[in-house]
Amino acid sequence: MGVCHLILLKSRWMGGQKGSRHQTTRATSCVGLFHLAGALPYQGKVSLRSCVTCNINKRIYLRSMSHLINRTTIIFLSFLISFNSLSQDSKKYQVTNVTKATFFNPGISYEKAIGKAQTIYGQAFMNTSFGVSFSSSLGSNAYIYFDPALAVQYRYYYNYARREEREKRTEMNSLNYVCAIIETVFAKWAINSSSYDEANRRPVSTVGLAWGLQRNYPKRFSLDLNIGGGYVYGKETTVDDTGQFVSKHGGRFTTVGQISLGFWLNKRN
């Protein structure tokens, strides 16, 4: 479309010249300039007859671009309004430091406020995982694992105003959040279905993004859960084409999620 626009402009500018050959030469030189600029490969001479079609295409293009610009503007304004409301929401609330002990995924966690609505959350715990697998050759298999783990999260809390309007508890960071997660489990279980359980524990790490909620109730009971997606990776053992066991680093995309039940340990106000 850029070639057509330049051809039309040059044709109008050369309207006072005699003959169409000079105009065609000008049009060709315009395409050559586009070729030198790297916009598209050189296509040789372009006749002025094609400019009529280009003019029609230009109108259609401008009309479609107008609709696209309008839609983009609406989306951009909606984003600004949403971001502004989140910013105003965060100005009304200050997150606090929270220490918790958990009995489901047993461990201890500490959440440090680094902004009005942002925290760094660290946890040392025993990761509990369980499931059931099915195989046509080996049959079904149920498993449960308890593995030591460390996790760090960056959290952004966002729904303070709505909970305030509904007279819901917001103390002790009792809000919804989005977070980035880095978690390392020291485990023996296989990462992929094609790999084998390890003889010794090794670090298996997961990075991901999640949505979650935290509720710290007046009688000290604490509920914290999140769910999202991520990538898990670590050492795995497989069998190569010769039948030999081979250790390598592997990974896969996975869902991430955690439910923590426990008690908050802060001093009462």
N, C-alpha and C positions, 0 to 999 in steps of 0.2 A: 504493500500500500504506500510505502514511503516513496517508491519510484514514481508512481502515478502522480503523487502530490507535486513533486519537483518538476515533472514534465508539464503539468498544467501551468505552473507558475512561469516556466520559461517560455511556453507557447504564447501566453498572454503578453509577456514582456517583449517578445519578438514580433508582435502583431504588426508592427510598422515596417518590417523587413519584406523584401521581395522574394517570392518563390517559397516553396515548401521544403526544398532540399536543405536550405540553411537551417530551417526550423528542426528538421529531422536530425541534422548534425548536432544541434544544440541539445536535443533530447537525448541523443546517444552519449554526448559528453556528460550529461547529468547521471546517466546510468554508470558511466565510467567513474565518476566521482564517488558514487555509492560503492562501487567495487573497490576503489582505493581505500575508502573508509572501513571496509570490511563488513558492510551491512548485508551484502548478498553477492553471489558470484556474478561476474559480467555475463550479460545475455545478448550482446550485440545491439543492432539498431532496433529502435522502437518506432513504429509508424504513428502518425498523429491520429489516425482513425481509432487506435486503441484508447486514445485519451477520452473519447466520448464515453466508452464503457467505464473507464477509470473515474470519470466524473460521477456516473451513477453509483459506482461502488463507493466513491468518496462520501456521497450523501448517506448511503446506508451505514457506512463505517462511522461517520460522525454521529448519526442517530444512536447507533448501538453504544458508542463511547459515552454519549450523554447519559443513557440509561445506566451504564456501568458506573460512571462518576457519581450519579445520584445515589445509587445503592451503596457504593463505597462510603460516601459521605454520611449516609444514615447509619451504617455499621460503625464508622469511626466515632460519630457523635454518641451512639449508644454505649460504645466502649468508654468514652470519656465520662459520660454520666455515671456508668457503673463504677469506674475507677474512683471518681470523685466521691460517690456515696461510700465506697469502702474506705477511702482516706478520711472522710468526715467521721465515719463510724469508729475508726481506730483512734481518732483524736479524743474520743469521749472515754476511752477505756485504757487502763494500763495493766498489762499482764504482770503476774507476780512469779516469784520463785516457788517451786513446789517440789517437795520430797515425798516419795511414796514407797511402800513395801507391797509387793504383790504375792498372791498365793496361787493364782492361775497364771502359768508361765512365771514360777516363783523367782523373785529377785528384788532388786532395789533400783529406783530411778531418781534422777534429779533433773529438774527443768529450770533453766536459767533464762530470765528475761534479758533480751538484747535490744528491745525497742518497745514501742507502745503496744504493738500487736504481734511481736515476733519473739520466738524463743529458740534456744538450742536444748534439745532433749537427749539425755544420755541414759542408757540402761544396761545393767549387767544382770543376766537372768539365765534360767534353764529353759531352753527352747523346747516346747512340746509339739511334736508332729506325729500325726497318725494317718492311716489310710488303708485302702484295700486295693490290691492289684489282681488282675486276671490274666491268665495265659492259657492258650490251647494245649501247650505241651506240659506246663508245670501246674496247671490248675490255679485256684485262687490262693491269695496270701494276704493276711492282715498283719499290719505292723504298727508299732508305736515306738517313738524315740524320745529320749530326754538328753539334750546336748547343751553344753555351756555355750553362751552366746553373748555378744556385745552389739549394741545398736546405738546409732547417733541419728538424730532427725533435726532438720530445720523446719520449724512450724510457723505458719501464718494464720492467726485467728481472725475471723471475719464477720460473725453474726451477732455482735454485741447488742446493737440497737434493737434488732427484732426480738431477742430474748428479754431485753428490758421492757419493751412494749407489752409483752405477754406476761410480765412479772415473773420470769423464770430466773433461776439462780445463775449468776455470772461470776461469783467469787471463785478463787482458786482455779482460774482459767477454765471454767465450766462452759466451754464454747465449742463450736465446730472449727475445723482447720483443714488446710491443705499442707502437705509436707513433702520434703525430699528425704529419702531414707538410704542409709548405708548400714548394712547389718552383716556381721560375720559369725557363723556358727562353726564350732569345732566338732565335726561329725564324721561318721563312717559311711553314711548312706550314699547311694549312687546318684549322680546328677542327672543322667539320661537313662532311658530304658535300655539302651544298648550297652551300658557299662555295668560294672560289678561293684558291690559294696567293698569298701577299703578295709584292710586289716587293722589299720591304725587311724586315729582321728587326724583330720587335716582341716585347715580353714576353708570354708565354703562361703563366699561373699555374695551379697545381693545388693544391687543398687536399683532404686525405683522412685516412683511418685505415687502418692496416695491421698485419699480424702479420709478424714476421720472426725471423731467427736470425743470429747472428754467431759465427764461429769464427776465432780467431787462434791459429795453431799454433806449436809451439816453434821451428820453422825459419823463422819470420817470414811464412809464407804466410798470407793473410787471405781469408776468404770472408764476404760479407755479402749477404743477400738478404731481400726483403720483398715482400708482395703484399697488396692490399686494394682499397678502393673510394674514389672521390672525385669531385670536380667540377672540370672544366677550363674556363677562361674567358679571353677576350682579344679583341682586335680581329679582325674578319673582314670580307671583302668578298663581297657577293652582288649579284644582279641583281634589280631591282624589276620591277613590272608593265609599265613603259614601256621596259624593256630597258637601263636605265642602271645603271652600277655604283654600289653604295652601300656605304659603310663604316660599320660599327656594332660594338657589343660583343655578343658571343654566347658561348654556353657549352653544355656538355652533361655528363651524368654519364658516368663512365668508370672503368675499372679502373686501379689504380696498382700499380706494381711496379718493382723494380730489382735487378739482379745486379751486385755489385761484386767484382772480383778484384784482389788487389794484395798489398802487404807492409806490416806494421806497423813503425814507425820508432822506437818507444820504446827506451830503454836496457834491456839485459837485467839482471835482478836478480842 
